[in-house]
Amino acid sequence: MSTPLVKVKYVALLACLAWALSLVVAATAPAKDDHKGPDAPPAAQHEQDKAAKDADKAQKEAEKAAEQAAKDAEKAAKDAEKAQEKAEKDTEKEAKKDKGNGKHAAPAPAIVVETIPSVVPRQEIAGQALHACTSRRLIQIRLRHPRGTKFRSATVTLNGKRIATRRGKRITAPIDLRGLSKGTYKVVIRAVTTKGKVVRGTRTYHTCVGPIAHGTPKV
């Protein structure tokens, strides 16, 4: 008999043995599980029950810890209240004792508020001090009279101060704004026509600003 044929037989024999062994294992497996009984809980159910018991235990411990913390807080609040009452009683007792000995509490020291005048620093550019803006305007106004009428007299005031007028073909008045600080100045005009009619008008001037457009004055 050749060697390859022997090897084939040997392999076939091993295959048969493995098949027989698998049959034996399959036949004996149910018999091993029968001794547990039909009502035996599986392993997963056992683990689930154990986890539920652990959770209940942890919840009970947490509730006990919360109750203990609440009791401690209540006790601390009562202790603080007792300490405050004791401090008030001691203070009242000391005050009565000092009053009985003829002592008076020292008055609270007076608070003195000292105001320091503000100092505005001088501004300088290249060593030259800056001065406040003042006007250099000198304006000669001429009164405007309605067509067909003439003014007999006129009164001109600058911020309540009367300005001298000059008569001619038209009445004029010098408005001197030189040296005045930045601001708005109002000129009030009251003129009387040859027929006795009174005509009033105003003119406004702004110093230390650029040119401002104004409409044609009434007077």
PyMOL CGO cylinders between C-alpha atoms (Angstrom):
from pymol import cmd
from pymol.cgo import CYLINDER

trace = [
    CYLINDER, 0.00, 0.00, 0.00, 1.41, 3.43, -1.01, 0.3, 1, 1, 1, 1, 1, 1,
    CYLINDER, 1.41, 3.43, -1.01, 2.12, 6.23, 1.43, 0.3, 1, 1, 1, 1, 1, 1,
    CYLINDER, 2.12, 6.23, 1.43, -0.45, 8.72, -0.02, 0.3, 1, 1, 1, 1, 1, 1,
    CYLINDER, -0.45, 8.72, -0.02, -3.24, 6.18, 0.42, 0.3, 1, 1, 1, 1, 1, 1,
    CYLINDER, -3.24, 6.18, 0.42, -2.27, 5.70, 4.08, 0.3, 1, 1, 1, 1, 1, 1,
    CYLINDER, -2.27, 5.70, 4.08, -2.44, 9.45, 4.64, 0.3, 1, 1, 1, 1, 1, 1,
    CYLINDER, -2.44, 9.45, 4.64, -5.90, 9.63, 3.08, 0.3, 1, 1, 1, 1, 1, 1,
    CYLINDER, -5.90, 9.63, 3.08, -7.17, 6.87, 5.32, 0.3, 1, 1, 1, 1, 1, 1,
    CYLINDER, -7.17, 6.87, 5.32, -5.65, 8.53, 8.33, 0.3, 1, 1, 1, 1, 1, 1,
    CYLINDER, -5.65, 8.53, 8.33, -7.33, 11.86, 7.53, 0.3, 1, 1, 1, 1, 1, 1,
    CYLINDER, -7.33, 11.86, 7.53, -10.68, 10.12, 6.95, 0.3, 1, 1, 1, 1, 1, 1,
    CYLINDER, -10.68, 10.12, 6.95, -10.38, 8.38, 10.28, 0.3, 1, 1, 1, 1, 1, 1,
    CYLINDER, -10.38, 8.38, 10.28, -9.68, 11.64, 12.07, 0.3, 1, 1, 1, 1, 1, 1,
    CYLINDER, -9.68, 11.64, 12.07, -12.70, 13.24, 10.39, 0.3, 1, 1, 1, 1, 1, 1,
    CYLINDER, -12.70, 13.24, 10.39, -14.93, 10.40, 11.54, 0.3, 1, 1, 1, 1, 1, 1,
    CYLINDER, -14.93, 10.40, 11.54, -13.66, 10.68, 15.09, 0.3, 1, 1, 1, 1, 1, 1,
    CYLINDER, -13.66, 10.68, 15.09, -14.31, 14.45, 15.11, 0.3, 1, 1, 1, 1, 1, 1,
    CYLINDER, -14.31, 14.45, 15.11, -17.85, 13.93, 13.79, 0.3, 1, 1, 1, 1, 1, 1,
    CYLINDER, -17.85, 13.93, 13.79, -18.57, 11.29, 16.43, 0.3, 1, 1, 1, 1, 1, 1,
    CYLINDER, -18.57, 11.29, 16.43, -17.20, 13.54, 19.15, 0.3, 1, 1, 1, 1, 1, 1,
    CYLINDER, -17.20, 13.54, 19.15, -19.44, 16.42, 18.05, 0.3, 1, 1, 1, 1, 1, 1,
    CYLINDER, -19.44, 16.42, 18.05, -22.48, 14.14, 18.20, 0.3, 1, 1, 1, 1, 1, 1,
    CYLINDER, -22.48, 14.14, 18.20, -21.60, 13.06, 21.73, 0.3, 1, 1, 1, 1, 1, 1,
    CYLINDER, -21.60, 13.06, 21.73, -21.18, 16.68, 22.87, 0.3, 1, 1, 1, 1, 1, 1,
    CYLINDER, -21.18, 16.68, 22.87, -24.51, 17.69, 21.31, 0.3, 1, 1, 1, 1, 1, 1,
    CYLINDER, -24.51, 17.69, 21.31, -26.29, 14.83, 23.00, 0.3, 1, 1, 1, 1, 1, 1,
    CYLINDER, -26.29, 14.83, 23.00, -24.87, 15.49, 26.47, 0.3, 1, 1, 1, 1, 1, 1,
    CYLINDER, -24.87, 15.49, 26.47, -25.30, 19.32, 26.51, 0.3, 1, 1, 1, 1, 1, 1,
    CYLINDER, -25.30, 19.32, 26.51, -29.08, 19.44, 27.23, 0.3, 1, 1, 1, 1, 1, 1,
    CYLINDER, -29.08, 19.44, 27.23, -28.66, 16.89, 30.01, 0.3, 1, 1, 1, 1, 1, 1,
    CYLINDER, -28.66, 16.89, 30.01, -26.25, 19.22, 31.86, 0.3, 1, 1, 1, 1, 1, 1,
    CYLINDER, -26.25, 19.22, 31.86, -28.70, 22.16, 31.76, 0.3, 1, 1, 1, 1, 1, 1,
    CYLINDER, -28.70, 22.16, 31.76, -31.69, 20.07, 32.92, 0.3, 1, 1, 1, 1, 1, 1,
    CYLINDER, -31.69, 20.07, 32.92, -30.55, 20.00, 36.56, 0.3, 1, 1, 1, 1, 1, 1,
    CYLINDER, -30.55, 20.00, 36.56, -31.05, 23.80, 36.88, 0.3, 1, 1, 1, 1, 1, 1,
    CYLINDER, -31.05, 23.80, 36.88, -34.81, 23.52, 36.49, 0.3, 1, 1, 1, 1, 1, 1,
    CYLINDER, -34.81, 23.52, 36.49, -37.14, 25.49, 34.23, 0.3, 1, 1, 1, 1, 1, 1,
    CYLINDER, -37.14, 25.49, 34.23, -37.60, 28.34, 36.68, 0.3, 1, 1, 1, 1, 1, 1,
    CYLINDER, -37.60, 28.34, 36.68, -33.89, 29.19, 37.13, 0.3, 1, 1, 1, 1, 1, 1,
    CYLINDER, -33.89, 29.19, 37.13, -33.31, 32.94, 36.19, 0.3, 1, 1, 1, 1, 1, 1,
    CYLINDER, -33.31, 32.94, 36.19, -30.71, 33.63, 33.49, 0.3, 1, 1, 1, 1, 1, 1,
    CYLINDER, -30.71, 33.63, 33.49, -27.42, 35.43, 34.29, 0.3, 1, 1, 1, 1, 1, 1,
    CYLINDER, -27.42, 35.43, 34.29, -28.56, 38.72, 32.71, 0.3, 1, 1, 1, 1, 1, 1,
    CYLINDER, -28.56, 38.72, 32.71, -31.62, 38.88, 34.96, 0.3, 1, 1, 1, 1, 1, 1,
    CYLINDER, -31.62, 38.88, 34.96, -29.44, 38.23, 37.98, 0.3, 1, 1, 1, 1, 1, 1,
    CYLINDER, -29.44, 38.23, 37.98, -27.09, 41.09, 37.07, 0.3, 1, 1, 1, 1, 1, 1,
    CYLINDER, -27.09, 41.09, 37.07, -30.06, 43.43, 36.50, 0.3, 1, 1, 1, 1, 1, 1,
    CYLINDER, -30.06, 43.43, 36.50, -31.51, 42.63, 39.92, 0.3, 1, 1, 1, 1, 1, 1,
    CYLINDER, -31.51, 42.63, 39.92, -28.16, 43.25, 41.53, 0.3, 1, 1, 1, 1, 1, 1,
    CYLINDER, -28.16, 43.25, 41.53, -27.81, 46.64, 39.80, 0.3, 1, 1, 1, 1, 1, 1,
    CYLINDER, -27.81, 46.64, 39.80, -31.32, 47.65, 40.95, 0.3, 1, 1, 1, 1, 1, 1,
    CYLINDER, -31.32, 47.65, 40.95, -30.46, 46.74, 44.55, 0.3, 1, 1, 1, 1, 1, 1,
    CYLINDER, -30.46, 46.74, 44.55, -27.24, 48.79, 44.36, 0.3, 1, 1, 1, 1, 1, 1,
    CYLINDER, -27.24, 48.79, 44.36, -29.18, 51.79, 42.98, 0.3, 1, 1, 1, 1, 1, 1,
    CYLINDER, -29.18, 51.79, 42.98, -31.74, 51.61, 45.79, 0.3, 1, 1, 1, 1, 1, 1,
    CYLINDER, -31.74, 51.61, 45.79, -28.95, 51.43, 48.33, 0.3, 1, 1, 1, 1, 1, 1,
    CYLINDER, -28.95, 51.43, 48.33, -27.18, 54.46, 46.84, 0.3, 1, 1, 1, 1, 1, 1,
    CYLINDER, -27.18, 54.46, 46.84, -30.44, 56.46, 46.79, 0.3, 1, 1, 1, 1, 1, 1,
    CYLINDER, -30.44, 56.46, 46.79, -31.10, 55.68, 50.45, 0.3, 1, 1, 1, 1, 1, 1,
    CYLINDER, -31.10, 55.68, 50.45, -27.57, 56.77, 51.37, 0.3, 1, 1, 1, 1, 1, 1,
    CYLINDER, -27.57, 56.77, 51.37, -28.01, 60.04, 49.43, 0.3, 1, 1, 1, 1, 1, 1,
    CYLINDER, -28.01, 60.04, 49.43, -31.30, 60.73, 51.23, 0.3, 1, 1, 1, 1, 1, 1,
    CYLINDER, -31.30, 60.73, 51.23, -29.65, 60.13, 54.59, 0.3, 1, 1, 1, 1, 1, 1,
    CYLINDER, -29.65, 60.13, 54.59, -26.79, 62.48, 53.66, 0.3, 1, 1, 1, 1, 1, 1,
    CYLINDER, -26.79, 62.48, 53.66, -29.26, 65.21, 52.58, 0.3, 1, 1, 1, 1, 1, 1,
    CYLINDER, -29.26, 65.21, 52.58, -31.20, 64.89, 55.84, 0.3, 1, 1, 1, 1, 1, 1,
    CYLINDER, -31.20, 64.89, 55.84, -27.98, 65.14, 57.83, 0.3, 1, 1, 1, 1, 1, 1,
    CYLINDER, -27.98, 65.14, 57.83, -26.88, 68.24, 55.88, 0.3, 1, 1, 1, 1, 1, 1,
    CYLINDER, -26.88, 68.24, 55.88, -30.26, 69.91, 56.49, 0.3, 1, 1, 1, 1, 1, 1,
    CYLINDER, -30.26, 69.91, 56.49, -29.98, 69.18, 60.21, 0.3, 1, 1, 1, 1, 1, 1,
    CYLINDER, -29.98, 69.18, 60.21, -26.45, 70.62, 60.30, 0.3, 1, 1, 1, 1, 1, 1,
    CYLINDER, -26.45, 70.62, 60.30, -27.56, 73.79, 58.49, 0.3, 1, 1, 1, 1, 1, 1,
    CYLINDER, -27.56, 73.79, 58.49, -30.48, 74.28, 60.85, 0.3, 1, 1, 1, 1, 1, 1,
    CYLINDER, -30.48, 74.28, 60.85, -28.20, 73.82, 63.83, 0.3, 1, 1, 1, 1, 1, 1,
    CYLINDER, -28.20, 73.82, 63.83, -25.69, 76.34, 62.45, 0.3, 1, 1, 1, 1, 1, 1,
    CYLINDER, -25.69, 76.34, 62.45, -28.48, 78.90, 61.90, 0.3, 1, 1, 1, 1, 1, 1,
    CYLINDER, -28.48, 78.90, 61.90, -29.69, 78.48, 65.48, 0.3, 1, 1, 1, 1, 1, 1,
    CYLINDER, -29.69, 78.48, 65.48, -26.14, 78.86, 66.80, 0.3, 1, 1, 1, 1, 1, 1,
    CYLINDER, -26.14, 78.86, 66.80, -25.65, 82.08, 64.79, 0.3, 1, 1, 1, 1, 1, 1,
    CYLINDER, -25.65, 82.08, 64.79, -28.95, 83.48, 66.05, 0.3, 1, 1, 1, 1, 1, 1,
    CYLINDER, -28.95, 83.48, 66.05, -28.01, 82.69, 69.65, 0.3, 1, 1, 1, 1, 1, 1,
    CYLINDER, -28.01, 82.69, 69.65, -24.60, 84.33, 69.18, 0.3, 1, 1, 1, 1, 1, 1,
    CYLINDER, -24.60, 84.33, 69.18, -26.23, 87.49, 67.78, 0.3, 1, 1, 1, 1, 1, 1,
    CYLINDER, -26.23, 87.49, 67.78, -28.70, 87.68, 70.66, 0.3, 1, 1, 1, 1, 1, 1,
    CYLINDER, -28.70, 87.68, 70.66, -25.86, 87.26, 73.12, 0.3, 1, 1, 1, 1, 1, 1,
    CYLINDER, -25.86, 87.26, 73.12, -23.85, 90.03, 71.45, 0.3, 1, 1, 1, 1, 1, 1,
    CYLINDER, -23.85, 90.03, 71.45, -26.86, 92.39, 71.60, 0.3, 1, 1, 1, 1, 1, 1,
    CYLINDER, -26.86, 92.39, 71.60, -27.41, 91.62, 75.25, 0.3, 1, 1, 1, 1, 1, 1,
    CYLINDER, -27.41, 91.62, 75.25, -23.73, 92.22, 76.05, 0.3, 1, 1, 1, 1, 1, 1,
    CYLINDER, -23.73, 92.22, 76.05, -23.81, 95.55, 74.19, 0.3, 1, 1, 1, 1, 1, 1,
    CYLINDER, -23.81, 95.55, 74.19, -26.96, 96.64, 76.00, 0.3, 1, 1, 1, 1, 1, 1,
    CYLINDER, -26.96, 96.64, 76.00, -25.44, 95.57, 79.31, 0.3, 1, 1, 1, 1, 1, 1,
    CYLINDER, -25.44, 95.57, 79.31, -22.27, 97.58, 78.69, 0.3, 1, 1, 1, 1, 1, 1,
    CYLINDER, -22.27, 97.58, 78.69, -24.32, 100.63, 77.72, 0.3, 1, 1, 1, 1, 1, 1,
    CYLINDER, -24.32, 100.63, 77.72, -26.36, 100.45, 80.91, 0.3, 1, 1, 1, 1, 1, 1,
    CYLINDER, -26.36, 100.45, 80.91, -23.16, 100.00, 82.93, 0.3, 1, 1, 1, 1, 1, 1,
    CYLINDER, -23.16, 100.00, 82.93, -21.53, 103.06, 81.37, 0.3, 1, 1, 1, 1, 1, 1,
    CYLINDER, -21.53, 103.06, 81.37, -24.71, 105.09, 81.90, 0.3, 1, 1, 1, 1, 1, 1,
    CYLINDER, -24.71, 105.09, 81.90, -24.79, 104.12, 85.56, 0.3, 1, 1, 1, 1, 1, 1,
    CYLINDER, -24.79, 104.12, 85.56, -21.15, 105.20, 85.98, 0.3, 1, 1, 1, 1, 1, 1,
    CYLINDER, -21.15, 105.20, 85.98, -21.89, 108.61, 84.46, 0.3, 1, 1, 1, 1, 1, 1,
    CYLINDER, -21.89, 108.61, 84.46, -19.94, 107.96, 81.27, 0.3, 1, 1, 1, 1, 1, 1,
    CYLINDER, -19.94, 107.96, 81.27, -21.22, 109.14, 77.94, 0.3, 1, 1, 1, 1, 1, 1,
    CYLINDER, -21.22, 109.14, 77.94, -20.39, 107.75, 74.59, 0.3, 1, 1, 1, 1, 1, 1,
    CYLINDER, -20.39, 107.75, 74.59, -17.84, 109.80, 72.73, 0.3, 1, 1, 1, 1, 1, 1,
    CYLINDER, -17.84, 109.80, 72.73, -19.41, 111.80, 69.90, 0.3, 1, 1, 1, 1, 1, 1,
    CYLINDER, -19.41, 111.80, 69.90, -18.54, 110.72, 66.43, 0.3, 1, 1, 1, 1, 1, 1,
    CYLINDER, -18.54, 110.72, 66.43, -15.78, 112.81, 64.91, 0.3, 1, 1, 1, 1, 1, 1,
    CYLINDER, -15.78, 112.81, 64.91, -16.99, 115.54, 62.59, 0.3, 1, 1, 1, 1, 1, 1,
    CYLINDER, -16.99, 115.54, 62.59, -16.26, 115.02, 58.95, 0.3, 1, 1, 1, 1, 1, 1,
    CYLINDER, -16.26, 115.02, 58.95, -14.64, 118.03, 57.35, 0.3, 1, 1, 1, 1, 1, 1,
    CYLINDER, -14.64, 118.03, 57.35, -14.91, 118.27, 53.60, 0.3, 1, 1, 1, 1, 1, 1,
    CYLINDER, -14.91, 118.27, 53.60, -12.28, 120.48, 52.08, 0.3, 1, 1, 1, 1, 1, 1,
    CYLINDER, -12.28, 120.48, 52.08, -12.91, 121.66, 48.56, 0.3, 1, 1, 1, 1, 1, 1,
    CYLINDER, -12.91, 121.66, 48.56, -9.95, 122.40, 46.38, 0.3, 1, 1, 1, 1, 1, 1,
    CYLINDER, -9.95, 122.40, 46.38, -10.57, 124.92, 43.63, 0.3, 1, 1, 1, 1, 1, 1,
    CYLINDER, -10.57, 124.92, 43.63, -10.03, 123.45, 40.23, 0.3, 1, 1, 1, 1, 1, 1,
    CYLINDER, -10.03, 123.45, 40.23, -7.15, 124.90, 38.31, 0.3, 1, 1, 1, 1, 1, 1,
    CYLINDER, -7.15, 124.90, 38.31, -7.42, 124.95, 34.56, 0.3, 1, 1, 1, 1, 1, 1,
    CYLINDER, -7.42, 124.95, 34.56, -3.96, 124.55, 33.08, 0.3, 1, 1, 1, 1, 1, 1,
    CYLINDER, -3.96, 124.55, 33.08, -2.87, 127.16, 30.60, 0.3, 1, 1, 1, 1, 1, 1,
    CYLINDER, -2.87, 127.16, 30.60, -2.60, 125.94, 27.05, 0.3, 1, 1, 1, 1, 1, 1,
    CYLINDER, -2.60, 125.94, 27.05, 0.46, 126.87, 25.12, 0.3, 1, 1, 1, 1, 1, 1,
    CYLINDER, 0.46, 126.87, 25.12, 1.62, 126.30, 21.58, 0.3, 1, 1, 1, 1, 1, 1,
    CYLINDER, 1.62, 126.30, 21.58, 5.32, 126.75, 20.86, 0.3, 1, 1, 1, 1, 1, 1,
    CYLINDER, 5.32, 126.75, 20.86, 5.74, 128.68, 24.13, 0.3, 1, 1, 1, 1, 1, 1,
    CYLINDER, 5.74, 128.68, 24.13, 2.87, 131.12, 23.41, 0.3, 1, 1, 1, 1, 1, 1,
    CYLINDER, 2.87, 131.12, 23.41, -0.14, 131.13, 25.70, 0.3, 1, 1, 1, 1, 1, 1,
    CYLINDER, -0.14, 131.13, 25.70, -3.55, 130.73, 24.05, 0.3, 1, 1, 1, 1, 1, 1,
    CYLINDER, -3.55, 130.73, 24.05, -6.02, 133.52, 24.77, 0.3, 1, 1, 1, 1, 1, 1,
    CYLINDER, -6.02, 133.52, 24.77, -9.79, 133.37, 24.67, 0.3, 1, 1, 1, 1, 1, 1,
    CYLINDER, -9.79, 133.37, 24.67, -11.31, 134.32, 21.35, 0.3, 1, 1, 1, 1, 1, 1,
    CYLINDER, -11.31, 134.32, 21.35, -12.47, 137.95, 21.07, 0.3, 1, 1, 1, 1, 1, 1,
    CYLINDER, -12.47, 137.95, 21.07, -14.21, 139.58, 18.15, 0.3, 1, 1, 1, 1, 1, 1,
    CYLINDER, -14.21, 139.58, 18.15, -12.62, 142.21, 15.91, 0.3, 1, 1, 1, 1, 1, 1,
    CYLINDER, -12.62, 142.21, 15.91, -15.74, 143.09, 13.94, 0.3, 1, 1, 1, 1, 1, 1,
    CYLINDER, -15.74, 143.09, 13.94, -16.97, 146.65, 13.40, 0.3, 1, 1, 1, 1, 1, 1,
    CYLINDER, -16.97, 146.65, 13.40, -20.16, 146.71, 11.36, 0.3, 1, 1, 1, 1, 1, 1,
    CYLINDER, -20.16, 146.71, 11.36, -21.90, 149.72, 9.86, 0.3, 1, 1, 1, 1, 1, 1,
    CYLINDER, -21.90, 149.72, 9.86, -25.58, 148.92, 9.37, 0.3, 1, 1, 1, 1, 1, 1,
    CYLINDER, -25.58, 148.92, 9.37, -27.99, 150.89, 7.20, 0.3, 1, 1, 1, 1, 1, 1,
    CYLINDER, -27.99, 150.89, 7.20, -31.68, 150.76, 7.96, 0.3, 1, 1, 1, 1, 1, 1,
    CYLINDER, -31.68, 150.76, 7.96, -33.98, 149.55, 5.23, 0.3, 1, 1, 1, 1, 1, 1,
    CYLINDER, -33.98, 149.55, 5.23, -37.24, 151.42, 4.88, 0.3, 1, 1, 1, 1, 1, 1,
    CYLINDER, -37.24, 151.42, 4.88, -40.25, 150.25, 2.91, 0.3, 1, 1, 1, 1, 1, 1,
    CYLINDER, -40.25, 150.25, 2.91, -40.59, 151.59, -0.62, 0.3, 1, 1, 1, 1, 1, 1,
    CYLINDER, -40.59, 151.59, -0.62, -42.32, 154.94, -0.76, 0.3, 1, 1, 1, 1, 1, 1,
    CYLINDER, -42.32, 154.94, -0.76, -41.65, 155.79, 2.88, 0.3, 1, 1, 1, 1, 1, 1,
    CYLINDER, -41.65, 155.79, 2.88, -38.85, 157.44, 4.83, 0.3, 1, 1, 1, 1, 1, 1,
    CYLINDER, -38.85, 157.44, 4.83, -37.73, 157.20, 8.41, 0.3, 1, 1, 1, 1, 1, 1,
    CYLINDER, -37.73, 157.20, 8.41, -38.08, 160.26, 10.58, 0.3, 1, 1, 1, 1, 1, 1,
    CYLINDER, -38.08, 160.26, 10.58, -36.16, 158.76, 13.51, 0.3, 1, 1, 1, 1, 1, 1,
    CYLINDER, -36.16, 158.76, 13.51, -34.74, 155.44, 14.65, 0.3, 1, 1, 1, 1, 1, 1,
    CYLINDER, -34.74, 155.44, 14.65, -33.53, 153.83, 17.87, 0.3, 1, 1, 1, 1, 1, 1,
    CYLINDER, -33.53, 153.83, 17.87, -30.88, 151.08, 17.69, 0.3, 1, 1, 1, 1, 1, 1,
    CYLINDER, -30.88, 151.08, 17.69, -29.81, 149.02, 20.72, 0.3, 1, 1, 1, 1, 1, 1,
    CYLINDER, -29.81, 149.02, 20.72, -27.14, 146.31, 21.03, 0.3, 1, 1, 1, 1, 1, 1,
    CYLINDER, -27.14, 146.31, 21.03, -27.97, 143.84, 23.81, 0.3, 1, 1, 1, 1, 1, 1,
    CYLINDER, -27.97, 143.84, 23.81, -30.02, 146.54, 25.51, 0.3, 1, 1, 1, 1, 1, 1,
    CYLINDER, -30.02, 146.54, 25.51, -27.39, 149.29, 25.06, 0.3, 1, 1, 1, 1, 1, 1,
    CYLINDER, -27.39, 149.29, 25.06, -28.40, 152.21, 22.83, 0.3, 1, 1, 1, 1, 1, 1,
    CYLINDER, -28.40, 152.21, 22.83, -26.26, 152.95, 19.79, 0.3, 1, 1, 1, 1, 1, 1,
    CYLINDER, -26.26, 152.95, 19.79, -25.92, 156.41, 18.32, 0.3, 1, 1, 1, 1, 1, 1,
    CYLINDER, -25.92, 156.41, 18.32, -27.38, 156.72, 14.82, 0.3, 1, 1, 1, 1, 1, 1,
    CYLINDER, -27.38, 156.72, 14.82, -26.38, 158.96, 11.93, 0.3, 1, 1, 1, 1, 1, 1,
    CYLINDER, -26.38, 158.96, 11.93, -28.76, 160.56, 9.48, 0.3, 1, 1, 1, 1, 1, 1,
    CYLINDER, -28.76, 160.56, 9.48, -28.17, 160.86, 5.79, 0.3, 1, 1, 1, 1, 1, 1,
    CYLINDER, -28.17, 160.86, 5.79, -29.73, 159.42, 2.70, 0.3, 1, 1, 1, 1, 1, 1,
    CYLINDER, -29.73, 159.42, 2.70, -30.33, 156.38, 4.93, 0.3, 1, 1, 1, 1, 1, 1,
    CYLINDER, -30.33, 156.38, 4.93, -30.03, 156.12, 8.69, 0.3, 1, 1, 1, 1, 1, 1,
    CYLINDER, -30.03, 156.12, 8.69, -26.88, 154.24, 9.75, 0.3, 1, 1, 1, 1, 1, 1,
    CYLINDER, -26.88, 154.24, 9.75, -25.54, 152.93, 13.05, 0.3, 1, 1, 1, 1, 1, 1,
    CYLINDER, -25.54, 152.93, 13.05, -22.08, 151.51, 13.96, 0.3, 1, 1, 1, 1, 1, 1,
    CYLINDER, -22.08, 151.51, 13.96, -22.22, 148.09, 15.61, 0.3, 1, 1, 1, 1, 1, 1,
    CYLINDER, -22.22, 148.09, 15.61, -18.94, 147.67, 17.45, 0.3, 1, 1, 1, 1, 1, 1,
    CYLINDER, -18.94, 147.67, 17.45, -18.27, 144.02, 18.44, 0.3, 1, 1, 1, 1, 1, 1,
    CYLINDER, -18.27, 144.02, 18.44, -14.53, 144.42, 18.99, 0.3, 1, 1, 1, 1, 1, 1,
    CYLINDER, -14.53, 144.42, 18.99, -13.22, 142.87, 22.18, 0.3, 1, 1, 1, 1, 1, 1,
    CYLINDER, -13.22, 142.87, 22.18, -16.40, 140.88, 22.85, 0.3, 1, 1, 1, 1, 1, 1,
    CYLINDER, -16.40, 140.88, 22.85, -16.09, 137.19, 23.67, 0.3, 1, 1, 1, 1, 1, 1,
    CYLINDER, -16.09, 137.19, 23.67, -17.63, 134.39, 21.65, 0.3, 1, 1, 1, 1, 1, 1,
    CYLINDER, -17.63, 134.39, 21.65, -21.39, 134.57, 21.73, 0.3, 1, 1, 1, 1, 1, 1,
    CYLINDER, -21.39, 134.57, 21.73, -24.58, 135.82, 20.09, 0.3, 1, 1, 1, 1, 1, 1,
    CYLINDER, -24.58, 135.82, 20.09, -25.47, 139.52, 20.08, 0.3, 1, 1, 1, 1, 1, 1,
    CYLINDER, -25.47, 139.52, 20.08, -28.84, 140.93, 19.14, 0.3, 1, 1, 1, 1, 1, 1,
    CYLINDER, -28.84, 140.93, 19.14, -29.51, 144.35, 17.59, 0.3, 1, 1, 1, 1, 1, 1,
    CYLINDER, -29.51, 144.35, 17.59, -33.02, 145.73, 18.04, 0.3, 1, 1, 1, 1, 1, 1,
    CYLINDER, -33.02, 145.73, 18.04, -34.24, 148.48, 15.72, 0.3, 1, 1, 1, 1, 1, 1,
    CYLINDER, -34.24, 148.48, 15.72, -37.25, 150.72, 16.27, 0.3, 1, 1, 1, 1, 1, 1,
    CYLINDER, -37.25, 150.72, 16.27, -37.90, 153.22, 13.51, 0.3, 1, 1, 1, 1, 1, 1,
    CYLINDER, -37.90, 153.22, 13.51, -40.66, 155.79, 12.98, 0.3, 1, 1, 1, 1, 1, 1,
    CYLINDER, -40.66, 155.79, 12.98, -41.70, 156.78, 9.45, 0.3, 1, 1, 1, 1, 1, 1,
    CYLINDER, -41.70, 156.78, 9.45, -42.59, 160.31, 8.35, 0.3, 1, 1, 1, 1, 1, 1,
    CYLINDER, -42.59, 160.31, 8.35, -46.23, 159.25, 8.49, 0.3, 1, 1, 1, 1, 1, 1,
    CYLINDER, -46.23, 159.25, 8.49, -45.88, 158.19, 12.17, 0.3, 1, 1, 1, 1, 1, 1,
    CYLINDER, -45.88, 158.19, 12.17, -45.86, 154.43, 11.60, 0.3, 1, 1, 1, 1, 1, 1,
    CYLINDER, -45.86, 154.43, 11.60, -43.58, 152.40, 13.87, 0.3, 1, 1, 1, 1, 1, 1,
    CYLINDER, -43.58, 152.40, 13.87, -41.47, 149.71, 12.23, 0.3, 1, 1, 1, 1, 1, 1,
    CYLINDER, -41.47, 149.71, 12.23, -39.52, 147.20, 14.30, 0.3, 1, 1, 1, 1, 1, 1,
    CYLINDER, -39.52, 147.20, 14.30, -36.84, 144.71, 13.35, 0.3, 1, 1, 1, 1, 1, 1,
    CYLINDER, -36.84, 144.71, 13.35, -33.92, 142.72, 14.73, 0.3, 1, 1, 1, 1, 1, 1,
    CYLINDER, -33.92, 142.72, 14.73, -30.51, 141.61, 13.50, 0.3, 1, 1, 1, 1, 1, 1,
    CYLINDER, -30.51, 141.61, 13.50, -28.40, 138.89, 15.12, 0.3, 1, 1, 1, 1, 1, 1,
    CYLINDER, -28.40, 138.89, 15.12, -24.61, 138.63, 15.03, 0.3, 1, 1, 1, 1, 1, 1,
    CYLINDER, -24.61, 138.63, 15.03, -22.35, 135.75, 16.11, 0.3, 1, 1, 1, 1, 1, 1,
    CYLINDER, -22.35, 135.75, 16.11, -18.77, 136.40, 17.17, 0.3, 1, 1, 1, 1, 1, 1,
    CYLINDER, -18.77, 136.40, 17.17, -15.77, 134.08, 16.82, 0.3, 1, 1, 1, 1, 1, 1,
    CYLINDER, -15.77, 134.08, 16.82, -17.46, 131.92, 14.20, 0.3, 1, 1, 1, 1, 1, 1,
    CYLINDER, -17.46, 131.92, 14.20, -17.27, 131.64, 10.48, 0.3, 1, 1, 1, 1, 1, 1,
    CYLINDER, -17.27, 131.64, 10.48, -19.60, 133.43, 8.12, 0.3, 1, 1, 1, 1, 1, 1,
    CYLINDER, -19.60, 133.43, 8.12, -23.27, 132.55, 8.68, 0.3, 1, 1, 1, 1, 1, 1,
    CYLINDER, -23.27, 132.55, 8.68, -25.82, 133.10, 5.96, 0.3, 1, 1, 1, 1, 1, 1,
    CYLINDER, -25.82, 133.10, 5.96, -28.67, 135.47, 6.96, 0.3, 1, 1, 1, 1, 1, 1,
    CYLINDER, -28.67, 135.47, 6.96, -31.71, 136.52, 5.07, 0.3, 1, 1, 1, 1, 1, 1,
    CYLINDER, -31.71, 136.52, 5.07, -32.43, 140.09, 4.08, 0.3, 1, 1, 1, 1, 1, 1,
    CYLINDER, -32.43, 140.09, 4.08, -33.38, 142.06, 7.22, 0.3, 1, 1, 1, 1, 1, 1,
    CYLINDER, -33.38, 142.06, 7.22, -36.78, 143.67, 7.43, 0.3, 1, 1, 1, 1, 1, 1,
    CYLINDER, -36.78, 143.67, 7.43, -35.38, 147.01, 8.71, 0.3, 1, 1, 1, 1, 1, 1,
]
cmd.load_cgo(trace, "trace")
